[in-house]
Structure formats: structure tokens, C-alpha cells
Amino acid sequence: MAGDLRETLRFLQTENARLKDENRELREESTTLRQVLDALRTLQDVSASVTTETNALGLLDRILESALTALNATAGSLLLLDDETGELVFAVVHGVARESLTNYRLPPGTGIAGWVAHHVEPVIIPNVRADPRFSPSVDEHFNFQTRSMLCVPIATSRKVMGVLSALNKADGKEFTPADLALLAVVAQLAATAMERAETATPQPAR
């Protein structure tokens, strides 16, 4: 009888711990979903309000900031493709290297960003040091340590405009396929907004 009681108590303790873990995970997922929805609403509003008067860099900064917040990433960048040289230019940067890395240029095809721009394919990399496409040159030059990475192309049906990347989750966890899908949506919104900014017609004064 005593043995049965101990087994029952042990089962209840185990079940209670499991339920607590599940509740914590559900709360975290709920928070993440709210952040994602908030980010997408912001981005949709931003892309819909673009005119020729829109500050392009300010627009891209808002897009990147919203994406990184939703992904819980500690750093990230939006690189634009220089059509003349084929280089990728760090147009907008968030993270500790923001000031020093902005406007830095990557030679064509360099690193994971160069690969994504060339192949126009998104990638999710849990450990960049184990990926042969990774180039440590930026990390070494700017005293940064990239651990995990998401990188997606910014492109329309007509051309590749650049790439969007998110680095190192704040909680140390790995990026997920859902994170990659979100960043891909953000990149598409960025591409649409940038294209609209290029082609928008100024409204006549009233």
C-alpha cells in the first residue's frame, strides 16, 4: 500500500512538472506569436505607405528592427546589392557593430550572404562555424561572434535587391524553420516596399 502511494505521488509530481513545462512553453509561444503579428502589421503598414518622399534607409531600418524583435535575435543586417560592382553593402545594421559595420562592403559571393544573394535561396544555419560557406572575415574585422544565422534574399520577380540576415537568438536557442519563414515574409515585404519606393509617382500638390 505504501509502495503504491509513493508511486502515485511520484507520478503526480512528474505530471505536475510536465504540465508546468508545457504551460511555460505555451506562454512563450503565445508571446512569440504576438510579436510576429505585431511585426507583420507594422511592416504591412510601412510597405503600404511608401511614396517617393519616403526615406529609404529609415524604411529599411524599421523593417529590420521589427523582424529582429519578432525573432528575438541579438543582431542582424540588411545588405543591398550594388548592381555595378556585385558587392553586398551593409545598408542597415542592428547590434553591437551597428556604427562600424554600416556601409561595409562584401566582395561578390563572400560568405553565406553572398551565397544567398547568388542562389536566391534562404538558409538556416544553427552553427555557422561548421558551414563551409561561412566567411569569418566580418567577425574578425569587427570583433563579433556569429553563432547561428538566418539569411534570406530580398528579391522580386525582376531582380535581386539584397539579403536580410538575423544572428544569434538572445536566449541562446537555435533558429527554427518558422523563424526562417517569418524572415522570408519580411524580406518579401521589404522588396515590395523598395520596389514601390522606386516606382512611386509623386502626388500633385493640392
N, C-alpha and C positions, 0 to 999 in steps of 0.2 A: 504493500500500500504506500509506504513512504517512498519507495522507488518510483512508483507511478506518479506520485505528486511532484517529485523532483523533475521527472521527465516533462511533466505538464508545464511546470514553472519555467524550465529551460526553453521549451518550445515557445511559450508566451513571450519570454524575454527576447528570443531570436526574432520572432514575428514582429514584436514591437520595434526592435532596431531596424528591421527591414522596412516597415511602414514609415518610420521617421526618415530613412534614406530616400524612399520614394517621394515623400512629401517635399523634402528639400529639393530633389531633382525637378519635381513638377513646378515648384516656386521659381527655380532658376530658369526653366523652360518658358514659363509664363512671362517672366521679366524680359527674357531674350526676345520673345515674340512681340512684346510691346515695343521694345527698342527697334526691332526690324520694321514694324508697321509705321512707327514714328519717322524712321529714316526714309522709308519709301514715300510717305506722304510729303515730307519735306522736299525730297528730290523731284517728285512729280510736280509739285507747286513751282519749284525752281525752273524745271525744264519747260513748263508751260508758259512761264512769264518772260522768256528770253526775247530780247529785242536787240537791234543794232547798238543800243545805248548800254547794253549790259556789260559790266566789267568782266571780261572772260576769266581772268585769274581769280577774282573774287568768287565767281560762279563755281569754278573748279575746286576752290578751297572748301566751299560749303559742301559740295558733293563728296569730297574725300573725308571731311570731318564726320559727316553723317554716317558714311559707310564704316569707318573705323570704330565709331561709338557702338553701332549695332553689332559689330563683330567682336567687340571687347579686345581689339588689337592695340598694342602699345605704340606702333609706328606704321607708317605707310607712305606711299608716294603715288603721284600721278605724273607719268612721263609722257611727253609729247614727241612724236616722230618728226624730225627735221627732214622734209622731203628732199632737200638739196644734198645733204650730207649722209642721210641714212642713220644719223645718230639719234639716240634717245636722250631727251633733255628733261631733267628733274624740274618740272614746272611748278609743282606744289608738293610740299613735304610736311609731314606731321611727325613729331617725335623729337628726340634729343638733338638730332643732327639737322633740324629744320633750316637754320640760318646758313650753315656752312654747305649743306648739300644742294640747296636750291640753285638752279641754273647749271649744275654739274652735268657734263655730257658723257654718255657711254658710247664707245665706238660701236658700229653696226655689229649685231649678232652677239654682243657681250652678255654673258650671264643668262640667268633664267628669263629676265625681262626681254633681252634680245631674242632669245629663242621664242618666247610667246609672241612678240611682235612679228617675227618672221613666219612662224607657222600658224598664227592666228588661232591658237588653241589655249584654253585655260588650263592651269595646273594647280595642284595642291601638293605641297611638299612638307611632310612632318619633320624631316631632318635635312636641311639644305646641304650640310657637310657631306652627306652620303650621296648627293646627286651630282653626277659629272657635269651637268650644265651650269652649276653654281660657280660664280667668279667671286673670290674673296676680296677683290681689289677695292670695292667701295667700303666694305667693313674695315679693312686695314687702313685705308686712307683717312677715314672719318672716325676711327676708334669706336666702332659699333659691332655688336654681335647678333647676327641674324641666326635664329634657331629654326623657326618654322615660317612658312610663307604661302600666301595665296597670290596668284598673278593671273590676270585676265586681260584679253585685248580690248581696246576701245576702238570699235570699228563699225562702219556702215557697209551697205552693200557696194558702195563705190570705192572705199579706201580704208586703210588702217590709219588711225589717228595717233595711237599710242598704247600704253598699257597702264593698268591700275594694280597696285600691289598692297597687301596688308601683311604685317610682320608681327610675330610673337604675341600670342594671347597673354593678356595681363595675368590670368590665373595659372599660366603655365601649361594649360591643356593644349591638345592638338586642334587644328582647324578641322572642320567636318565638311562632308560634301554639301550639306545645307548652307554652310558659310560660303563655299565656293559658288553655289547657285545664287546666293544673295549678291555677292560681289559682281557676278556676271550681269545681273539685272541692273545694278548700279552703273556698271560700265556702259550698258546699252543706253541708259538714261543720259549718261554723260555724253555719249556720242550723238544722241539725238539733240541734246541741248546745244552742243558745239556746232553741229551742222545747221541748226536753226539760227544760231548767232551769226554764222557766216552768210546765210541766205536771206535773213530777215530784211524786210523793206521798212525804212523809217516811216513812221506815221506823220502825215501832214499836220502842221500846227493849226490849232483852231482859234 
